[in-house]
């Protein structure tokens, strides 16, 4: 029999349904994989082995009486930004200490409802602030991929680096992740996995530790497009506990994959050709265009003129919302506390020792742009830019059905290579932030290897609530790319 961890998610579902193996056997094989690899990759912060086996046995019992859910018996990793009842949730920060929530996030509730099994909590950049998983209070995650002929440790991307590394290294069948400015898609591109950020409001934010509330959105990282569709279908749905949750029907994403792209118009934005972009990424983009043409799509040139302002606008809006969201971590009600001589001193010491450097930097930027005299000059102006970016996309949709771009401006880089230069690090998000600012669905699929043997991704951006078109394009691209490389 194939080694169980070699099966992808939809193959595992078929095997479980056929009785080839049990969820308990499948889960144990993933726990063994975690035990063998986690010390070197640092993808899991908490491994919930006993809980996983208990959930797997319950799943086997349900299946035995013909009561199987859409993800029945599938072992998943959960980004440590999702609250999990009774299991430590840290957001990869010291300030949350040993916080174990008394409630479950809506996304994970949906997954357990459909029969999934929790293997543990995955590492990330602290409070999801970062593009390389180097800001975690628990140490960086290492990408399972290596450059040809080199043993240099590479970043898995961020902030969902633990999720991407765990999926790429076959330490879970799929993982939850979150995307505020590219935190699902960029790690997916760096690890040869598939990552989607759905339309803002498709997945409930209830029980997800907040970074920037108007941008944050949950989504899955998986091994292929079909696995991603199966997971996202379970994660999505209206939730009365989240005022931004959209009360719309959940589409059949797996069925949408079969539609193809014949007669579809795919937009190519001229503004995504940035200075200093490696030739390989430009060539891959052209290859992607050729694949879609061959499949019957019409390629149209489009313009998204405000793209160059997206990154500056994002790095005003996101820190502003972060400074407001993170005000609750004061050492009083929950999490870590450092006693001071008085209340103010306790606040200051708790926050100073609890938050890492990148989080402090963003809180300071956010507080500054929201302060009297600067609010109009920065925050208000950034919101106007955001409206213009959405307008650009609205205009583009009159000419095309979806947009094709690269996912990231480079392949995975070495740990420590950019961490001393925040601006260089922020540029990793140059192709991804526009979809967050406009609230649009966008997927990254692995499309090729670069000269060093590292994966490169292509991104498909769709209209709001049109994940079906995104998946039909992604499916065609995946078949054409035929990406089968492994770390």
N, C-alpha and C positions, 0 to 999 in steps of 0.2 A: 504493500500500500504506500502511496505517496506520503512523505513526511507531512504531518498535519499542518505545520506552519507554512508549508509551501502553497497550500490552497488559498485562493483569494476568497473574498467574502461571499460572492454568489455561488462559488463552487462548494464552500463549506456549508451553505444553506442546503444545497442539493444533497450533499453527503449526509447531513443530519436527517433530512427528510427521508432518505433511502435507508437509514439505519446502518450506514457503513461504520459509523462511530458515534459516540455520545458527546454531549456538550461538556460533560465532566472530563472526558479524555482530551477533547480539543482544548479546554481551558488549562488543563494540566500541562499540555505541550507548550502553551504560551507562557505559563509560569516558569517552565524550565528554560525557555528562550530568554526570558527576562533575567533569570538567575545567572545565565551564562554570559550575558552581554551588558547588563546595566552598569556594572562597576566601571566599564571603560567608556560607555556612552552617556551615562548620567541623565537618561531620558525620564525615568520615573523618580518622583520625590517620595511617593508612598506606594508600596505594593500591597494590595489588599487580598492576599492569597486565600485566607480562610473564607472571607466574604465571597470571593469569586467562585470558589468550589461549592459553597452553599447555594449561590445563585444558579450555578450550573446544574446542580442536582435537582433544584426546584424546576428548572427548565426541562430537564429530561422527564420529570414526572408529568409536567403539562403536556409535553409532546406524546407521551405514552397514552394519554387519554384523548388525543386528537385535538388539543387546545393550543396549537402553535401560533405565535405572533409573527410579525413580518421580519423580526430579527432574532427569532427564537434560538437561544443557545450561543449567540455570537459574542466572543470576548473582545471588549473594546477598552481603549485607554481614554481617560478623561483629563483634559487640560485643567491644571490646578487653579483655574479661575472660576470654575463651575462649583457651586456649593453642593456638597454631597452629605446627606444627613449622617451625623455621627462619625464622619471621616474628616481628618484634618484638612483644612483648606487654607492655603497661605498666600495665594497670588504671587508666590516666589519672593515674598517680602518678610523681613524679620518683624515688621510691625504687627502682623496678625498673630504672631506667636504660635500657640498650640490651638488656635481657634477651630472648633469642630461644630459646624452649624447644626441647628435643631430642625432644619428644613432642607428640602431638595430643590435644585433648580428645575425650572419647567422643562428645559431641553432634556436633562438626564431622566426626569420623570417619564417623558415620552419614550425614551429609549428602553427604560426598564418595563414600561407598559407593553412594549413590543417584544419583550423577552431577552433583551441584551444582557450581557454579564460584564461587571466592572472588574478589570484587572488592577487598576490603581490610578493614581493622580500623576499627571505629566508635568515636567519642568517647563518653564517659560521665562521670558524677560520679566523683571519685576513689574507688577501691575500692567503687564503687556506693553511696557514702554521699551522698545528696542527692536533692532533689525538683525541681531546676531546671537541672541540668547546668552549674551555676556553680562547682562545686568541682573541676572538671578542671584538672590542672596544665598542660594544653595550651589553655586558653581555653574559654569557653562555646560551646555549640552554639546557633545561632539558629533559631527556628521559621520554616519557610517561610510560615506564615500571618501576616497582619497585621490589626489592627483596621481597620474601615471608616474611611477618611479619615485614617488615622494611619500614620506611618512608624516608630513606636516598635518597637524590637526586642523580641520576645516569647520567653519560655522554651518549649522543646519538651517540658518536663517532665523528670523524672529518676527513676532514674539512667540509664535507657536512652534518653536524649535523642537521641544520634547515630543509633541504630537507627530511632527514630520519625521523625526529620526526614528521614533518607535514603529511607525508604519513602514518606513523604508527598510528597517532592520528586522522586520517580521517579529516584532515584540507585541503586536496586537493586530487584529484584522482591520481595524479602522480606529480613528480617534476624533474626539470633538476638538474644536479649535475656535478661536475668535479672530475677527479681522476689523481693525480700526482704521488702518491706512495701508493694508497689504499683508497683515500678519498671518493670513492663511495661504495666500497665493505665492508670496516670495519664498517661504520655507518649502512649499510644495515644489517650486521650480528648482530649488537648491538640492532637493533630495530625490528627484525623479518620481514624485508622487502626484496625485491629482487633488487639488484643493479648490473649493468654491466658497465665495462669499455670496449668499443669496440677497435678494432685494431687502433693503432695510425694512424691518417689521415682519418679515416672513417667519423668523425664529424668535421666540420670546426671550427678552433679556432678564426676566425675573430669576433671581438667584445666581446671576453672573456678576462677579465683582466688577464694578463700573470703572472705566477709564474715561472715555469721552462719550457721553450718553447719546448724542445725536449721530454718532459714527459707528459705534460698536455693533457688530452683528456676528452671531454664531454660525458655524458651518462645519462640515466634515473634511478631514484629510483621509484619503483612501488610496488603494493601490491602482485602481483604474476607474474609468468613467462610470461603468455600471454600478460598482460598489459604492461610489460617491452618490449616485442617484438613489440607491436603496436606503443609504443612511440619511440623506437629507430629507427624504419623504417622511421618515420617522421623526426627525428633529423639528420639522415645520408644524405650524398650526396656530390658530388663534388662542390667545391666553388673556383672560380678563384681568390677570394680575399685572399685566404690562400695558400701560396706556398707549404705547407706540405699536403694539401688536396689531397686525392687519387681519380683519375678519373676512378672509377670502378663502375659497376652496383650495385644498392642496392638490396640485396637478399630478398626473401619473408620469413621473419623469422617466421611468424605464421605458414606457411605451413611446415617449417623445424621441428617444434615441434612434428609433427606427425610421424616423421621418425623412432623413437625408437633407441635402441642401439644394437640390435641384430647383432652379428658379429663384433662389434666395439672393439678396444683395448684401454683400459683405463690405463694410466700410474700412478704408485704410487711412488713418489720420496722419497728415504730413507733419504735424507738430511732435510726433513721437520719435522722430529722428533726432536724437540729442548728440551734442558734441562729445567726442571721446567714446562713443558707444563702440564696443568691439565689433570688428567686421563679421565675426562669426554670428553675432546676434542679428545683424542686418541680413546676412545670407539665410539664416534660419527663417526670418520673417518672410523673405522672398519665397522660400521653399513652402512655407505655410500657405501663402497666396496661391502658389502653383497647385498644391494639393486640393484647395477649395475650388479652383477653376476646373480641374480635372473631374471633380465630383458634380459639376454642373452649376456652381454658383457664379454669379456675376460680381466682379470686383469693381468697386467705385471709390474714387478718391474723395475724401471728406476733409473738412477743416474743423478743428476744435481750438479756436484761437486763444482761449483763456487758459490753456493747459499750462503755460509757463508760470502762471500765478498760483497753480494748484498747491504746490509744495509749501510756499510761504503762507498761504491762507490756512492750510492744514496745520502748520506748526504755530498758528495763533489760536485757531478754534480748539484743537485737541488739548493743548496745555491749559487753556482757559477753563474748559469743562473739567479737566483733571484737577485743577487747583480747587475747584468747587466740590467735586466728588470726594477728594481725598481729605477734605477738612474733617470728616467724621473720625479719622484715625488720630485720636488725641490721648490715648492711654487711659480713658475713663471707663467706657462701657464694655469694651472687649479688646482682646489682643494684648500686646506687650505694653508694660508700663515701667517707666523709670522714675522713681520717686525723687521729687525736688523739694526745695525748702518751702515753696508755696505752689498754688495752682498753676500760675503762669510758667514757673520753672519746671513743673512736672510735664506740662504740655510740650515745652521747648525741648527738654531732654528726651522725652519719649519719641518725638518726631525726628529729632536729630540723629538718634541712634537707630531708630526703626526703619527709616527710609534710606535707600541707596542713593548714590550720586546722581544718576540719570533721573530718578524720580524727583529728587530735590530740584534739579535743574528745571524740569518741566513745571513743577509747582511754582517756582520763582517766576518763570516766563509768564505763566498763566495769571498769576496774581498781579504782575506788572501790567499786562495788557487789559486787565479788567479794572485797574485802579483809576481814580478820578483824574481827569485830564488826558488819559491815554485810551480810554474805552472807545471813544469815537475814532481816534486816529488809527487804532489797530483792530480791535474786535469787530466793531461795526463795519469797518471797511472790508475785513476778511469775510464777513457774512454776505456783503454785497458781491464780492468776487465769487463766492460759493453759488449765489443765485445765477451769476453769469455762466459759470461752468455747467450748471444744470440746463441753462438755456442753449448752450452749445450742443449738448447731447440731444435736446428736444428738436433742434434744427436738423441735426444729423439723421434723426430717425425718419425724416421725410424722404431721405435718399437711400437708407439702408436698413436691414433687419438686425444686423449684429456687427460688431467691430472687432477686428483682429489686430493685436499689438504684441510686442514681446512682454514677458512678465516682469523681468528684472534686467537692469543694465549690465549684469555680469553673471558669471557662474559663482558658486560658493567660494568665498575668500577665506584666508587663514584666520584662525582665532588670534586676536590682538592686532591684526593688520590695520584696522580702521577705528579701533575703540578709543584712540586718543584724539580723534577728530570728529566731533559730533556732526558737523556739516556733511562730511564725506559719508558718514553713516546714514544720515537722513536722506541722502540722494538715492539710496536703495529703493525708496518708495515712489520714485518719480513716475513710474508707469501705473502704479496701483491706486494712489490716493484719489484720483478723479472719480473712480467708481464709488468710493466711500462718501465723498463730498456730495455726489449726486444721488446716492442711495440705490445704485444700480447693481444687478447681479453680474458677477464676473468669475470666470473659472480659469485656472492654470492647468495645462496638461504638459507632461514631459514629451519633448519632440525630437531631441537629438543629444549627442554628447559633444562637448567642445574638444579642442586639441589636447587638453589634459585628461580627457576621459571623464569629465564631469557633466552632469545633466543640465540641460537648458530647457526653459519652458516657454510656451506661447500662451497668451491670454485672450479669451473671448469675452467681450462685454456685451450684455444684452439690454433690452428695454426693461423698465420697471415691471415686475411680476411676470416677465417672460422667460423664466428659467427653462421652459420647454425648448425654445429656440436655441438657448445656450447649450443645452445637452445634445440637441440634434447636430449642431455644428461640432461640438467637442467629440462626439462619437465618430463622425467622419474623419476628423483630424487624427484621432487616436488610431483608427484603422490604417490611415495613410502613413503615419509616422512609424507604426509597428515597433514602438519602443519596448524593448525587453531586457535592457541592461540592468544589472544588479550591482549594488555596492560591493 
